[in-house]
């Protein structure tokens, strides 16, 4: 199992939230725009980049034809204004027939009634009954822009839940990040232990970090050293 698979598996099995992932990334990583359509979802996976262009979804259908299974499908609209990229037909194809993890788009979706009824894991900016046309474009987006977007998104990891979507860029997909996931989980456990069991204030926990004091017996010396080693991830 490579490092990307290990990271995805750890986040999934421990249900590590987008908030915690953003903390590990130094309060960064938010994919601005997409909001959850159906509540209570937690999805994580490798990203497959797809684009829509010029108020048409022709290229979306074309790209999905060869979509690899088991990915989070990220659809990026280019010059699509407020037109919905697609609706229930394409969503069903992506989720059921391509066995995708989730759909994330920085654009609008249609057929919201069906998407909600089917409880698809979808994050989008809005919903609308007015969709893109299905007309093949005679021009294409700027090649440099496409390459920039594909390089940024394709092959990254996205973590999606009620709080939003956070992306782990490819340069962060390494053994160090995997260790930081262990840190953030341990820190969360310790913080709630301090508050719920030891009745400490959030000021004593988060700001003063009294649990790390040499005299404190709240956690073991080993755990103190583990937490201190990643004290910059707040």
N, C-alpha and C positions, 0 to 999 in steps of 0.2 A: 504494500500500500504506500503510494507516494505521499509527500507532505501535504499536498492539497486535499487529498482524500482523508488524511488524518484530521486535518483542521475541520473539514465539513462534518466528519463523523462525530468529533468531540462537541461541536456546537449543537448538532442535532440531538445527540444522546443526552446532553446535559441541558438542552433547551436554553442555551445562552442567548440572552436577549440582544436586540439591536442596540439598546442603551449600553449594555456591558461591552459590546464590541466597539462602540464609539469611544468608550472610556479607554479601552486597550489602545485604540488608535490616537489617543491624545485629544479626545473630544472632537474627532473629525470623522469623515467617511460618509456623511449624509448624502443620499441621492435626492436632491431637492426636487420637489414636485409630486411624485407618486405618494398617494395615501391609500390605506387599505379599504377595499370595497366590502369585504365580508369579515366581520370581527372574529377574534379568537384564533387567528392563524399564526403559525410560526414555521417559516420555511427557510431553508438554507441550501445553496447549491452553486455549482459552477455556472457562469453566465455564457449564454449564446447571444451574440449581438445581431439584431435585425433592425433594418431601417425602413421607414416609409417616406415617400417623397412627393412633393408637389400636389398635395390633396388627392393622392392616389394610393391604393394599397396593392397595386399589381406586384410591385417588388417584394412586398411582404409575403404574398402567396408563393412567389418564386423562391424566396429564401427558405420558407418553411418546408418546401418540398424535400429539401435535403437536410433538414434539421436533425441533429443527433439527439437521441433519446436521453431523458434524465437530466435535463438542464433547466435553469431558470432562464426563461426567454425574456430578454430585455429589448423592447421595441422603442426605437428613438425616432420621433417624427421630425422631418426636415421640411420646412415651408408647407406645413399642413394646416396652419391657422387653427381653428377650433373644431375641425372636422374629426369625428370619431374614426379611429384607425380601423377597428373591426368590432365584431360583436359575438353572438353566441355560436355561430357556425365555426369560425376560426378558433375560438376559445375551446370548443369541444375537440376540434382536431388536435390542437396543441396539447391539451390536458389528457385526453383519452387515447388518441391514436399515436401521439408522439411521446406519451408518458412523461411529460415535463413536470418539473417540481412546482413551478409557479409562473405567472405572467406579471411582468413589471413593465410599465410604459410611462414615459414622460409626456403622454398624450391622453386623449379622450377615448372612452369606450362607449359602445352602443348596446342596445338590448339589455339594459341593466336589470330588468325584471327577471330575465332568464338567468343571467349571470349570478344574481342573488339567490334565485331558486335552486340552482345547481351547486351553490356554495363553492364556486371556483376560487382558488387562491389568487386573487388579482389585486395589484396595486396600480392605480392610475391617477391622473390629475383631476378628472371629472367624468361625467357621463352626458351623453347627448343622443337624441334620435337621428341627428344628421351625420351621416357617415361619409367617408372618403369615396371617391369614384373608383371603379375598377377599370382604369384605362392605362395602357402601357405608355410610359413616358418616352418622349422622343429625345429627351436630354437626361442627364444624370447629375447628382450632386457633385460639387467640387471634390475631386479625387483626394486632395490633401485633407479636406475635412473628414471624409469617410475613413481614411486611414487613421486619422487622429482619434476618431470616435471608436473605431474597431480596436485599435491598440489599447485604448483606455478601458473599455468594457469587456471585450471578448476574452474569456479565460480567467476573469476575476471571480471573486466569490461575493454573493449578496446574501445578507441576512435580513429577512423581512418579517415584521410582526405588527401589532397594533400601533406601535410608536412610529413606524415608517420603514424605510429601507436604508441600510448601511452597506457600503461596498468596501470590501477588502481588496485593495489594488494588488496587482501581481507582484510588485516589489516587496509587499509585506507578507507574502505567502512563503514562509520559511519556518525553520525550527524554532527560532526566537519567538515568533508570534504564537506558536503552539505552547511554549512555556508560559507566555503571558496570559493565555487563556486559563491555565491552571492557577496563575496568580489571582486573576480577577474573581474566579470562583471561590478561592480560599478567602480572599478579602471580604467578599459579600457574606460568606458564612460567619466570619469573625465579627464583622460589624453587627450583624443581627444577634449573635451570641452576646455581644457586649450590651446591646440595648435591651433585649428580651430577658436575658438571664441575670446580667449584672447591673441592669437599670442605669446604665451610663447615658449621658446626654449626647446628642449628635455632635456638639462642640468638642466633648472629650474624645469622641470616637474619630470623627472625620478630620478635625483640625489638629487636635493635640496628639492623637494616636497613642493614647495612654496605654493601650494593650501592648505596645512595643517597648515600654519601659522595662529596664532590667529587673526592677523589683516586682513587676506584675507577674502573676501566676495564671492569668486568664488563658494564655496559650503557651505551648511548649517553646523551648529555646530554638528548636529546629524550625518550627513554623514562623517564629519571629525572624529568623535569618532569611527564610524564603520570602517573607513579605518585605523585608528591608531591601532585598536585592532588586525588587521591582517597584520601589517606592515612588518612582517618577510617574507611573501609570495611575493617575488619580481619578 
